[in-house]
Amino acid sequence: MNIKNSGLKTILAVSLILMVSMGLFPPWAHFLGGGVSGSVGYGFLFNPSLPSYADTIARVDIPRLTIQWILVLMSAALCFLTLSKNNKE
């Protein structure tokens, strides 16, 4: 196995682990009855932090999670490009 293949596998494995971890512990937001929302941090996907008052709903903060996943993919692409550029030299 050459350096490029092992480096690519490492980049892919780390990226996959990060994205799965982010999916299992996503950012949560509470939405009030009047449409007001607020971030409440991160928690396990199957055990969200439930609101303490009746008219509030806890939901995964999809826009924030999407941004995080995009940043991981962009970082992985940058690492791969750097690795392939270094292997050509």
C-alpha positions as CSV (number, residue, x, y, z in Angstrom):
1,M,0.0,0.0,0.0
2,N,1.5,3.3,-1.0
3,I,1.4,6.5,1.0
4,K,-1.3,8.1,-1.0
5,N,-3.8,5.2,-0.5
6,S,-3.1,5.0,3.2
7,G,-3.4,8.7,3.6
8,L,-6.7,8.7,1.7
9,K,-8.1,5.9,3.8
10,T,-7.1,7.8,7.0
11,I,-8.7,11.0,5.8
12,L,-11.9,9.2,4.8
13,A,-12.0,7.2,8.1
14,V,-11.5,10.4,10.2
15,S,-14.1,12.3,8.2
16,L,-16.6,9.5,8.5
17,I,-16.0,9.1,12.3
18,L,-16.5,12.9,12.8
19,M,-19.7,13.0,10.7
20,V,-21.2,10.0,12.5
21,S,-20.3,11.5,15.9
22,M,-21.8,14.8,14.9
23,G,-25.0,13.0,13.8
24,L,-25.2,11.0,17.1
25,F,-24.6,14.1,19.2
26,P,-26.3,16.9,17.1
27,P,-26.9,20.5,18.1
28,W,-30.3,21.0,19.7
29,A,-32.6,24.0,19.6
30,H,-35.8,24.8,21.6
31,F,-38.7,26.3,19.7
32,L,-41.2,28.3,21.7
33,G,-44.9,28.5,20.8
34,G,-44.5,32.0,19.4
35,G,-41.9,30.9,16.9
36,V,-38.9,32.0,18.9
37,S,-36.0,29.6,19.0
38,G,-32.7,29.2,20.9
39,S,-29.7,27.0,20.8
40,V,-29.4,24.7,23.8
41,G,-26.2,22.9,23.0
42,Y,-25.4,19.3,22.0
43,G,-26.9,16.1,23.2
44,F,-27.4,12.4,22.2
45,L,-29.7,11.9,19.3
46,F,-32.0,9.5,21.1
47,N,-32.1,11.3,24.4
48,P,-32.7,15.0,23.7
49,S,-32.8,17.6,26.4
50,L,-36.5,18.1,26.9
51,P,-37.8,21.6,27.7
52,S,-38.9,22.3,31.2
53,Y,-42.0,24.2,30.1
54,A,-45.0,23.0,28.2
55,D,-45.1,25.1,25.0
56,T,-41.5,24.4,24.0
57,I,-40.3,21.7,21.6
58,A,-36.7,20.3,21.3
59,R,-35.5,19.7,17.7
60,V,-32.2,19.0,16.0
61,D,-30.7,22.2,14.7
62,I,-30.5,21.0,11.1
63,P,-28.9,24.2,9.6
64,R,-26.1,24.1,12.2
65,L,-25.5,20.4,11.7
66,T,-25.4,20.8,7.9
67,I,-22.8,23.6,8.2
68,Q,-20.7,21.3,10.5
69,W,-20.9,18.4,8.0
70,I,-20.0,20.8,5.1
71,L,-17.0,22.0,7.0
72,V,-15.8,18.4,7.7
73,L,-16.2,17.6,4.0
74,M,-14.3,20.7,2.9
75,S,-11.5,20.0,5.4
76,A,-11.3,16.4,4.1
77,A,-11.1,17.7,0.5
78,L,-8.4,20.2,1.5
79,C,-6.4,17.4,3.2
80,F,-6.7,15.1,0.3
81,L,-5.6,17.8,-2.2
82,T,-2.6,18.7,0.0
83,L,-1.7,15.0,0.3
84,S,-2.0,14.4,-3.4
85,K,0.1,17.6,-4.2
86,N,2.8,16.4,-1.8
87,N,2.9,13.0,-3.4
88,K,3.5,14.4,-6.9
89,E,6.6,16.2,-5.7
